[in-house]
């Protein structure tokens, strides 16, 4: 068994990364460490892409952003330790990190697979998204006009600041902030949520994930496409953006099924 270790670049996360690294070595586990943490530990490091090619399981230390960064290249099961502010996707807090890791070493866990998004811009494939694909105006205060198709059928002509297509994982992120629903990750569906629609009756949609979505701009303005907030691309008039369920999945190591507890503790109690 070879572990990959990825950490957010901050002192708090690096301290936890050092503890986890030493703990795995004491347990006689093989560990490959991402470059930033490796520099802090004064050992040889690897890119996240290399880790994705060489390890069996991955540990992330940080918050949801660290997880999303890792998922760009990681398809292996991922165990996450929260050192961030919210950490909705993470599995354990700092105080439970080593005991939780020991449970994983003892095979007391289960795997939770989650949908990822495949995106094509004029038939060119972009990186997969674990959270969402966002179409948005690059000009503050200027409305976009676009058409939304589902399985080739026109569903709506929209005017507004943009559109979010989210996985169940992403339903608790940006899509939630614009009025989208929280979707249990066990439900195989996507959320389509307008951003500041000009027409108030343009409501979020929940669509089966086996449906193909197509977005075409019309009117006068170009847009931008963002994937998980990490990658952005120009989206020009009459370009065709296609979004569908990816053949790749995000795979999380879970100790318990705590989705609704997490919703309450990390979203509801913080209000």
Backbone bond lengths (Angstrom), bond angles and torsions (degrees), N, CA, C in turn:
res aa  C-N    CA-C-N  psi(-1)  N-CA   C-N-CA  omega(-1)  CA-C   N-CA-C  phi
1 X - - - 1.466 - - 1.523 109.99 -
2 X 1.319 116.67 126.46 1.462 122.16 176.67 1.518 108.98 -117.25
3 X 1.325 115.85 127.85 1.454 122.51 179.92 1.520 110.13 -99.92
4 X 1.320 115.88 145.52 1.451 121.98 168.94 1.519 108.50 -106.83
5 X 1.318 117.53 140.39 1.463 121.89 -176.97 1.529 109.23 -125.65
6 X 1.345 115.66 120.60 1.463 122.57 -177.13 1.522 108.58 -126.16
7 X 1.330 116.71 133.71 1.462 120.39 -176.94 1.521 111.10 -130.57
8 X 1.324 114.76 146.20 1.454 120.70 167.12 1.527 108.42 -62.22
9 X 1.323 116.32 148.42 1.462 120.28 -176.62 1.522 110.28 -87.56
10 X 1.341 115.58 81.83 1.467 120.67 174.46 1.528 107.73 -156.68
11 X 1.326 117.31 160.00 1.458 121.75 -174.77 1.532 112.20 -59.97
12 X 1.327 116.47 -43.29 1.461 121.33 -178.41 1.522 110.94 -60.63
13 X 1.322 117.10 -45.56 1.466 121.14 -179.65 1.524 110.92 -70.32
14 X 1.331 116.82 -38.32 1.457 119.85 178.71 1.537 111.44 -63.51
15 X 1.337 116.92 -37.97 1.472 119.46 177.35 1.527 110.66 -62.01
16 X 1.343 116.14 -43.81 1.453 119.22 177.92 1.529 110.56 -67.63
17 X 1.323 116.78 -37.61 1.464 119.97 177.43 1.514 112.20 -60.14
18 X 1.330 116.98 -39.02 1.461 121.53 176.87 1.528 111.10 -62.75
19 X 1.350 117.09 -43.10 1.469 120.97 178.61 1.527 111.69 -62.32
20 X 1.336 115.50 -45.05 1.463 120.10 -178.51 1.523 110.80 -65.65
21 X 1.322 115.76 -43.06 1.469 120.37 179.63 1.529 110.71 -60.58
22 X 1.333 117.67 -47.70 1.466 121.07 179.75 1.530 111.08 -64.52
23 X 1.310 116.30 -37.69 1.473 120.82 -179.62 1.532 110.59 -63.60
24 X 1.325 116.73 -45.25 1.464 120.22 179.35 1.524 111.71 -64.83
25 X 1.334 116.68 -38.26 1.466 119.22 177.28 1.528 110.76 -63.40
26 X 1.352 117.19 -40.31 1.464 119.90 178.00 1.527 111.63 -63.40
27 X 1.318 116.27 -28.89 1.462 121.39 179.08 1.531 112.21 -86.73
28 X 1.334 115.27 8.32 1.468 122.05 177.66 1.532 112.52 64.36
29 X 1.335 117.05 31.43 1.458 121.59 178.47 1.529 109.88 -93.66
30 X 1.330 116.27 147.93 1.460 121.03 173.91 1.522 108.97 -82.94
31 X 1.330 116.40 134.93 1.464 120.83 -175.51 1.528 109.72 -134.57
32 X 1.329 115.74 130.10 1.458 122.05 169.37 1.527 107.47 -111.93
33 X 1.326 116.35 135.32 1.461 121.07 -170.67 1.524 110.28 -116.30
34 X 1.343 115.23 137.00 1.465 120.28 177.41 1.530 109.69 -65.26
35 X 1.319 116.16 154.31 1.461 122.44 -166.43 1.522 114.90 -56.88
36 X 1.332 118.12 -43.95 1.468 119.60 -174.68 1.525 111.19 -65.15
37 X 1.319 116.77 -46.41 1.463 120.12 177.37 1.520 110.57 -66.84
38 X 1.323 116.72 -38.50 1.466 120.36 179.74 1.523 111.09 -59.58
39 X 1.337 116.84 -38.81 1.462 119.88 177.21 1.518 111.40 -61.81
40 X 1.329 116.45 -38.98 1.464 120.64 177.93 1.528 110.88 -66.40
41 X 1.352 116.02 -33.55 1.470 120.75 -178.72 1.531 112.39 -88.13
42 X 1.326 116.13 -4.25 1.484 122.24 -178.45 1.522 111.57 59.71
43 X 1.338 115.39 43.88 1.469 121.14 175.62 1.521 108.24 -130.06
44 X 1.325 116.34 171.44 1.462 120.86 178.11 1.528 109.93 -71.46
45 X 1.334 116.03 139.42 1.454 120.57 -177.75 1.517 112.83 -119.99
46 X 1.327 115.24 175.14 1.456 122.23 -176.98 1.529 109.27 -138.20
47 X 1.326 116.55 156.55 1.454 120.04 173.85 1.535 108.82 -73.40
48 X 1.331 116.05 159.38 1.465 119.93 177.06 1.528 109.93 -61.80
49 X 1.320 116.46 -37.61 1.465 119.94 178.11 1.525 111.22 -60.28
50 X 1.335 117.17 -41.39 1.473 120.87 177.83 1.520 110.68 -65.70
51 X 1.335 117.01 -41.31 1.460 119.51 176.91 1.528 110.27 -57.67
52 X 1.334 116.42 -41.97 1.462 120.28 -179.93 1.512 113.37 -61.54
53 X 1.311 116.49 -21.82 1.468 120.83 -179.88 1.533 113.13 -93.64
54 X 1.358 116.96 -16.06 1.464 117.99 -168.54 1.527 116.05 -123.60
55 X 1.325 118.15 -10.21 1.470 118.92 -173.89 1.531 110.91 -108.67
56 X 1.336 115.00 166.49 1.473 121.76 178.84 1.528 112.11 -100.45
57 X 1.327 116.76 -35.54 1.462 122.71 177.16 1.526 108.30 -141.37
58 X 1.336 115.14 157.77 1.462 120.69 -176.05 1.519 109.62 -128.55
59 X 1.326 115.98 141.34 1.465 122.63 172.19 1.521 107.69 -114.53
60 X 1.334 116.54 127.82 1.461 120.15 172.34 1.521 109.38 -109.02
61 X 1.311 116.07 142.63 1.461 123.01 177.84 1.519 107.14 -125.52
62 X 1.330 115.44 114.96 1.453 120.75 -176.44 1.508 108.87 155.14
63 X 1.317 116.71 -135.12 1.453 121.09 178.05 1.509 111.17 -126.59
64 X 1.336 115.87 -155.95 1.460 120.17 -178.19 1.521 111.80 -65.20
65 X 1.322 117.07 -34.16 1.459 120.10 178.53 1.522 112.41 -61.87
66 X 1.318 116.49 -37.94 1.466 120.83 178.08 1.515 110.30 -65.90
67 X 1.331 116.44 -40.17 1.467 120.84 178.03 1.530 109.99 -62.37
68 X 1.334 117.18 -48.63 1.462 120.62 -178.77 1.525 111.39 -61.96
69 X 1.323 116.61 -38.17 1.457 120.43 176.79 1.529 110.28 -61.97
70 X 1.336 116.45 -43.34 1.463 120.50 -179.92 1.523 111.36 -65.81
71 X 1.326 116.60 -40.32 1.467 120.86 -175.95 1.522 113.29 -67.04
72 X 1.327 117.88 -12.58 1.461 120.19 174.66 1.527 111.00 -61.82
73 X 1.340 116.69 -30.14 1.468 120.49 -176.33 1.525 113.55 -126.45
74 X 1.324 117.51 -7.46 1.456 121.13 -172.80 1.524 110.46 -105.27
75 X 1.326 116.53 127.04 1.470 121.47 171.61 1.529 110.78 -112.77
76 X 1.322 117.32 -9.90 1.461 121.78 179.48 1.538 110.47 -72.01
77 X 1.337 117.18 160.08 1.474 120.50 176.67 1.520 111.13 -56.63
78 X 1.328 115.09 139.48 1.465 121.94 -172.25 1.527 110.04 -123.34
79 X 1.334 115.93 126.16 1.465 123.02 175.94 1.519 107.54 -109.14
80 X 1.340 117.28 127.91 1.453 119.93 -169.62 1.521 112.44 -121.74
81 X 1.328 114.86 135.31 1.466 123.34 179.51 1.523 107.75 -113.74
82 X 1.322 116.79 126.54 1.459 121.37 -174.78 1.530 112.54 -86.07
83 X 1.326 115.39 119.60 1.468 120.67 168.60 1.525 109.47 -125.15
84 X 1.348 115.56 13.75 1.454 120.39 -179.71 1.517 111.73 -97.06
85 X 1.334 115.43 -165.77 1.461 120.94 -175.62 1.519 112.06 -78.54
86 X 1.339 117.50 -46.25 1.467 121.56 -177.95 1.517 110.91 -113.62
87 X 1.310 117.57 -59.17 1.457 120.88 177.97 1.513 113.19 63.88
88 X 1.348 116.63 50.44 1.460 119.54 -176.73 1.520 111.59 -63.15
89 X 1.320 118.05 -34.47 1.464 121.46 -176.59 1.529 112.70 -86.25
90 X 1.314 117.39 -12.28 1.462 120.28 -174.73 1.525 110.97 -73.93
91 X 1.325 115.79 161.44 1.464 120.27 -175.32 1.523 113.39 -98.94
92 X 1.330 118.56 -39.61 1.462 120.53 -177.82 1.523 110.76 -134.90
93 X 1.330 114.92 153.22 1.453 120.98 173.36 1.539 109.15 -84.65
94 X 1.317 115.98 170.09 1.471 120.99 -176.65 1.529 112.65 -53.91
95 X 1.329 116.87 -44.14 1.462 120.18 -174.51 1.526 112.64 -65.15
96 X 1.323 117.11 -22.16 1.466 121.61 -178.95 1.524 112.50 -106.72
97 X 1.321 117.00 9.99 1.464 120.43 -171.38 1.529 112.50 -61.78
98 X 1.333 117.32 -51.68 1.460 119.25 -174.47 1.526 112.15 -74.08
99 X 1.330 117.81 -36.79 1.468 119.60 176.51 1.526 110.34 -66.51
100 X 1.344 116.58 -38.32 1.462 120.10 176.62 1.513 111.60 -65.29
101 X 1.323 116.32 -41.34 1.462 120.45 178.04 1.518 110.80 -63.57
102 X 1.329 117.09 -38.09 1.465 119.89 178.03 1.532 110.99 -63.95
103 X 1.321 117.39 -36.70 1.467 120.71 175.99 1.526 110.50 -60.70
104 X 1.325 116.06 -39.39 1.460 119.68 177.87 1.528 110.30 -66.47
105 X 1.331 116.67 -43.39 1.466 120.40 178.03 1.527 111.17 -62.07
106 X 1.336 116.57 -29.69 1.468 121.54 178.48 1.525 112.49 -86.89
107 X 1.326 116.81 6.24 1.475 123.04 -179.54 1.524 113.71 64.80
108 X 1.325 116.87 27.32 1.470 121.01 176.28 1.533 109.40 -98.34
109 X 1.315 115.92 70.32 1.457 121.42 -178.58 1.530 108.82 -157.74
110 X 1.332 115.49 171.04 1.462 120.30 171.29 1.522 108.68 -135.19
111 X 1.320 116.75 162.83 1.458 122.17 -178.62 1.525 109.88 -102.49
112 X 1.301 115.76 135.72 1.462 122.53 177.79 1.520 108.33 -118.37
113 X 1.336 115.98 115.30 1.459 120.86 178.87 1.524 109.71 -93.75
114 X 1.324 115.72 140.71 1.463 120.96 -179.23 1.527 110.86 -131.18
115 X 1.318 114.42 150.40 1.455 122.32 -178.24 1.529 111.02 -64.82
116 X 1.340 115.07 141.92 1.458 121.44 167.76 1.528 108.26 -120.32
117 X 1.323 116.20 161.14 1.455 121.85 -176.25 1.521 111.61 -103.83
118 X 1.320 114.92 133.48 1.465 121.90 171.68 1.525 108.20 -97.90
119 X 1.316 117.18 129.31 1.460 121.61 -176.44 1.520 110.02 -125.56
120 X 1.333 115.49 131.41 1.458 121.52 175.42 1.515 109.21 -123.64
121 X 1.319 116.48 130.06 1.461 122.81 175.46 1.519 107.56 -111.51
122 X 1.340 115.52 109.70 1.474 120.96 -173.32 1.528 111.11 52.23
123 X 1.336 115.09 44.15 1.471 124.97 176.55 1.529 113.89 73.78
124 X 1.342 117.66 -1.07 1.465 120.05 174.31 1.518 109.04 -89.76
125 X 1.332 116.43 125.10 1.458 119.83 -176.26 1.527 111.16 -77.25
126 X 1.330 114.29 131.48 1.459 121.98 175.82 1.530 109.11 -99.29
127 X 1.338 119.29 172.78 1.476 120.35 177.73 1.525 111.42 -59.55
128 X 1.324 116.23 146.96 1.464 121.02 176.13 1.527 110.38 -66.76
129 X 1.321 115.97 152.31 1.459 121.76 177.55 1.508 111.33 -115.89
130 X 1.319 116.94 135.73 1.463 121.44 176.14 1.525 111.44 -91.71
131 X 1.324 117.48 -29.47 1.462 122.50 -178.06 1.529 112.33 -99.68
132 X 1.352 115.44 -65.43 1.448 118.09 -174.75 1.515 112.07 -162.24
133 X 1.328 113.40 161.06 1.461 122.91 166.79 1.517 105.96 -112.87
134 X 1.331 116.70 127.92 1.462 121.71 -176.64 1.521 110.26 -119.60
135 X 1.334 115.18 131.50 1.459 121.48 170.62 1.519 106.07 -106.86
136 X 1.321 117.55 125.71 1.456 118.54 -175.61 1.516 112.00 -147.92
137 X 1.326 114.12 156.62 1.454 119.65 179.83 1.526 110.35 -73.98
138 X 1.322 118.21 135.83 1.471 119.89 175.22 1.522 112.07 -84.62
139 X 1.357 117.01 -4.26 1.456 121.23 -177.00 1.529 109.24 -115.08
140 X 1.322 116.62 116.98 1.463 121.14 -178.91 1.530 109.92 -61.27
141 X 1.334 114.88 129.76 1.453 119.99 176.41 1.515 114.99 83.07
142 X 1.338 117.97 3.79 1.461 121.58 -179.78 1.540 109.20 -110.56
143 X 1.331 115.43 128.28 1.462 121.04 -174.98 1.524 111.21 -80.83
144 X 1.329 115.84 139.94 1.458 122.67 170.68 1.519 109.37 -92.94
145 X 1.320 115.11 152.20 1.457 121.25 172.96 1.523 108.09 -125.02
146 X 1.318 116.19 127.03 1.463 118.89 -178.30 1.524 110.58 -151.55
147 X 1.318 113.95 159.28 1.460 121.63 178.65 1.523 108.84 -110.37
148 X 1.333 115.49 138.77 1.456 122.16 177.70 1.518 109.18 -111.33
149 X 1.330 115.45 124.37 1.457 121.75 177.06 1.532 108.82 -114.68
150 X 1.326 116.71 141.36 1.464 122.83 172.77 1.525 107.39 -122.36
151 X 1.333 115.94 121.10 1.469 121.66 -176.28 1.529 110.96 52.92
152 X 1.328 115.83 39.30 1.456 121.53 176.39 1.504 115.28 81.10
153 X 1.331 117.83 -2.48 1.462 121.76 -179.51 1.532 109.98 -102.24
154 X 1.336 115.71 132.71 1.451 120.04 178.94 1.525 110.08 -66.64
155 X 1.332 117.07 121.78 1.468 122.71 179.30 1.514 110.97 -96.77
156 X 1.336 116.17 -41.36 1.461 118.36 -175.45 1.523 110.61 -164.51
157 X 1.330 114.76 147.31 1.459 121.94 165.25 1.523 106.60 -99.26
158 X 1.311 116.65 125.17 1.454 121.33 -172.75 1.519 111.20 -118.52
159 X 1.313 114.93 146.17 1.455 122.59 170.51 1.526 107.53 -127.61
160 X 1.318 116.73 132.69 1.453 119.75 -179.76 1.512 111.29 167.72
161 X 1.322 114.39 -165.93 1.465 119.40 -179.38 1.520 112.51 -77.79
162 X 1.338 117.62 -18.60 1.448 119.12 179.15 1.514 112.73 159.92
163 X 1.325 114.28 -161.12 1.466 121.43 -175.56 1.523 108.85 -149.50
164 X 1.335 116.16 141.57 1.470 122.20 175.91 1.520 108.86 -116.53
165 X 1.314 116.49 129.99 1.467 122.25 171.04 1.521 106.00 -113.97
166 X 1.329 116.18 111.95 1.465 120.81 -170.96 1.523 111.40 -118.94
167 X 1.312 114.58 148.40 1.463 121.70 168.95 1.534 108.32 -78.86
168 X 1.338 118.76 170.60 1.467 118.88 170.67 1.526 112.17 -55.08
169 X 1.328 117.15 -36.74 1.469 120.34 176.24 1.525 110.37 -59.41
170 X 1.327 116.88 -44.69 1.459 121.53 -178.75 1.514 114.26 -78.78
171 X 1.348 117.14 -8.23 1.469 119.24 -178.90 1.526 112.20 -66.05
172 X 1.323 118.32 -19.37 1.461 121.53 178.37 1.530 112.17 -96.69
173 X 1.335 116.21 10.85 1.463 120.47 -176.71 1.526 110.38 -115.22
174 X 1.314 117.91 -122.59 1.463 122.52 -175.53 1.530 111.43 -58.23
175 X 1.346 116.86 -41.91 1.464 120.07 -178.51 1.527 111.84 -60.38
176 X 1.324 117.07 -36.09 1.467 120.80 178.70 1.527 110.54 -64.44
177 X 1.323 117.51 -36.35 1.467 121.43 -176.58 1.520 112.76 -69.11
178 X 1.346 118.10 -18.16 1.471 120.47 178.47 1.531 110.86 -105.75
179 X 1.329 116.73 16.06 1.454 120.64 174.17 1.505 115.84 97.89
180 X 1.317 117.74 10.22 1.461 120.54 177.86 1.518 111.53 -75.09
181 X 1.342 117.98 161.27 1.459 121.62 -179.06 1.525 112.08 -82.55
182 X 1.325 115.84 155.69 1.465 121.29 169.33 1.523 107.78 -80.96
183 X 1.320 117.19 127.28 1.460 122.51 -177.13 1.528 109.10 -115.74
184 X 1.319 116.01 125.02 1.460 121.47 175.61 1.529 108.75 -57.86
185 X 1.342 118.20 131.17 1.463 119.93 -177.92 1.522 114.19 -62.65
186 X 1.347 117.79 -14.25 1.458 120.46 176.20 1.528 111.58 -75.50
187 X 1.337 117.65 -14.29 1.463 121.95 179.92 1.525 108.79 -88.45
188 X 1.322 116.30 127.04 1.461 122.30 -175.26 1.530 108.93 -87.25
189 X 1.327 116.15 78.52 1.462 120.79 -174.63 1.516 110.52 -148.09
190 X 1.330 115.34 166.13 1.456 123.06 175.76 1.520 109.23 -121.27
191 X 1.325 116.17 151.73 1.461 122.30 175.15 1.526 108.07 -106.71
192 X 1.335 115.59 130.78 1.461 121.15 174.82 1.521 106.69 -115.71
193 X 1.334 117.28 112.39 1.469 121.70 -172.12 1.527 110.72 -126.46
194 X 1.348 117.97 119.26 1.467 120.11 174.96 1.524 111.28 -67.37
195 X 1.328 115.26 148.75 1.463 121.34 174.88 1.523 107.83 -103.08
196 X 1.324 117.12 116.17 1.464 123.61 179.19 1.534 111.66 46.05
197 X 1.337 118.02 60.63 1.469 119.48 -179.47 1.520 112.04 -66.68
198 X 1.332 116.05 143.42 1.462 120.96 179.13 1.530 110.33 -66.92
199 X 1.333 116.77 -35.76 1.456 120.98 177.77 1.522 108.61 -97.14
200 X 1.306 118.19 121.67 1.460 122.62 -172.80 1.533 112.89 -65.52
201 X 1.329 116.78 -21.50 1.469 118.40 -178.99 1.534 112.39 -84.08
202 X 1.319 117.91 3.11 1.465 120.78 172.83 1.525 108.27 -77.49
203 X 1.314 116.57 99.94 1.464 121.87 -172.23 1.522 111.12 -104.42
204 X 1.352 117.43 158.49 1.468 120.23 173.86 1.530 111.15 -60.27
205 X 1.318 115.55 147.88 1.461 122.53 178.56 1.519 109.18 -117.70
206 X 1.331 116.67 147.69 1.459 122.49 169.91 1.528 106.61 -113.37
207 X 1.336 116.02 120.60 1.459 121.81 -170.39 1.528 109.23 -125.78
208 X 1.336 118.79 137.07 1.468 120.31 175.94 1.528 110.60 -54.42
209 X 1.308 116.05 139.83 1.468 119.49 -172.39 1.522 113.56 -72.41
210 X 1.342 118.07 -9.39 1.458 119.05 176.84 1.528 112.29 -85.39
211 X 1.339 117.23 0.82 1.455 121.14 176.46 1.528 110.02 -87.60
212 X 1.328 116.02 140.56 1.468 120.88 177.91 1.527 109.64 -92.05
213 X 1.325 116.56 132.08 1.457 122.52 179.01 1.528 109.42 -106.15
214 X 1.317 114.75 142.28 1.461 120.23 177.83 1.518 108.60 -133.93
215 X 1.326 116.06 134.91 1.467 121.58 -179.88 1.525 108.00 -124.63
216 X 1.336 115.85 130.26 1.461 122.18 178.26 1.526 108.42 -127.91
217 X 1.316 117.15 130.64 1.466 121.17 175.88 1.524 110.37 -79.46
218 X 1.318 115.55 147.44 1.457 120.22 168.24 1.525 106.68 -141.70
219 X 1.312 118.08 -178.10 1.454 119.22 -176.70 1.515 111.44 91.19
220 X 1.337 116.49 -133.55 1.462 120.06 -171.70 1.524 114.76 -121.58
221 X 1.331 118.22 -14.58 1.469 119.24 -166.77 1.520 113.53 -117.84
222 X 1.336 114.44 144.43 1.454 121.71 171.02 1.524 109.24 -80.55
223 X 1.329 115.59 170.00 1.465 121.37 -179.60 1.521 109.21 -136.45
224 X 1.321 114.40 -174.93 1.458 121.64 172.68 1.518 108.99 -128.66
225 X 1.321 115.64 148.82 1.459 122.87 174.58 1.518 108.29 -111.05
226 X 1.327 116.62 130.73 1.466 121.28 176.87 1.530 108.56 -122.42
227 X 1.312 115.90 137.21 1.462 121.80 179.10 1.522 108.34 -116.44
228 X 1.327 115.75 115.10 1.467 122.92 -179.06 1.520 113.22 53.91
229 X 1.328 116.68 21.88 1.461 120.48 179.20 1.512 114.36 71.66
230 X 1.340 117.16 4.95 1.473 120.86 -176.86 1.520 112.37 -104.75
231 X 1.319 116.84 -39.36 1.458 121.44 -177.58 1.522 109.39 -113.87
232 X 1.322 117.88 135.50 1.461 121.83 175.03 1.529 109.84 -128.27
233 X 1.331 114.86 146.41 1.462 121.29 -177.10 1.525 108.88 -141.25
234 X 1.342 118.16 145.85 1.468 120.44 173.70 1.527 110.18 -69.29
235 X 1.318 116.08 137.48 1.463 123.31 179.62 1.523 106.24 -124.81
236 X 1.339 116.92 105.27 1.451 121.82 -169.60 1.525 111.69 -98.54
237 X 1.327 114.67 162.22 1.454 120.25 177.65 1.526 111.03 -51.64
238 X 1.306 115.34 133.37 1.460 124.16 176.86 1.536 113.38 73.58
239 X 1.355 117.37 2.01 1.463 119.32 167.09 1.525 108.39 -66.79
240 X 1.317 115.83 158.15 1.466 120.72 177.60 1.529 108.40 -118.94
241 X 1.318 115.52 121.97 1.461 121.93 177.30 1.525 107.89 -108.02
242 X 1.326 116.07 124.81 1.457 121.57 -179.58 1.521 108.97 -117.25
243 X 1.331 116.52 130.48 1.465 122.15 -179.86 1.524 108.64 -127.50
244 X 1.322 116.69 131.20 1.459 122.37 -179.75 1.528 109.24 -150.33
245 X 1.316 115.66 172.20 1.463 119.60 177.06 1.520 109.79 -68.25
246 X 1.323 115.90 132.51 1.458 121.47 178.52 1.523 110.97 -78.50
247 X 1.312 115.02 154.19 1.469 120.02 172.35 1.529 110.67 -73.56
248 X 1.331 117.14 -17.17 1.463 121.76 176.19 1.525 109.75 -89.14
249 X 1.321 116.64 151.69 1.461 121.27 179.17 1.522 110.49 -130.41
250 X 1.320 115.28 154.57 1.462 120.78 168.91 1.521 107.34 -86.13
251 X 1.328 116.68 135.96 1.460 121.01 -176.67 1.527 109.59 -124.67
252 X 1.341 115.87 118.27 1.460 121.79 -177.19 1.528 110.75 -109.09
253 X 1.324 116.02 139.36 1.466 122.13 171.54 1.521 107.70 -85.40
254 X 1.333 116.69 120.51 1.457 121.57 -178.10 1.529 110.25 -119.60
255 X 1.329 115.18 139.41 1.463 121.08 175.33 1.520 110.88 -90.16
256 X 1.345 116.25 -33.08 1.458 122.46 178.71 1.523 109.15 -144.85
257 X 1.336 116.20 159.90 1.454 120.64 173.47 1.531 107.42 -87.39
258 X 1.323 116.78 95.74 1.469 121.04 -172.15 1.528 111.82 -121.84
259 X 1.340 118.30 25.62 1.457 120.48 -174.87 1.523 111.82 -56.15
260 X 1.337 117.95 -50.03 1.468 119.96 -175.27 1.526 111.67 -73.35
261 X 1.319 116.66 -30.84 1.462 119.58 173.23 1.519 109.96 -63.78
262 X 1.337 116.12 -39.40 1.460 120.61 179.35 1.532 110.91 -66.83
263 X 1.329 116.43 -40.45 1.464 120.02 176.63 1.520 110.19 -56.49
264 X 1.328 116.39 -46.44 1.461 120.95 -178.22 1.532 111.50 -66.52
265 X 1.342 116.33 -49.80 1.463 120.22 -172.95 1.524 112.93 -72.41
266 X 1.336 117.38 -39.07 1.467 119.84 -171.97 1.520 113.45 -98.50
267 X 1.327 117.72 -19.08 1.453 120.11 179.22 1.519 113.05 -111.21
268 X 1.328 116.39 -51.09 1.472 119.92 -174.75 1.533 112.10 -73.80
269 X 1.327 117.61 -45.68 1.471 120.32 -175.78 1.518 113.09 -69.30
270 X 1.324 117.08 -16.55 1.459 120.10 -177.52 1.531 111.84 -85.31
271 X 1.326 117.47 -5.47 1.459 119.85 -178.13 1.527 110.89 -75.88
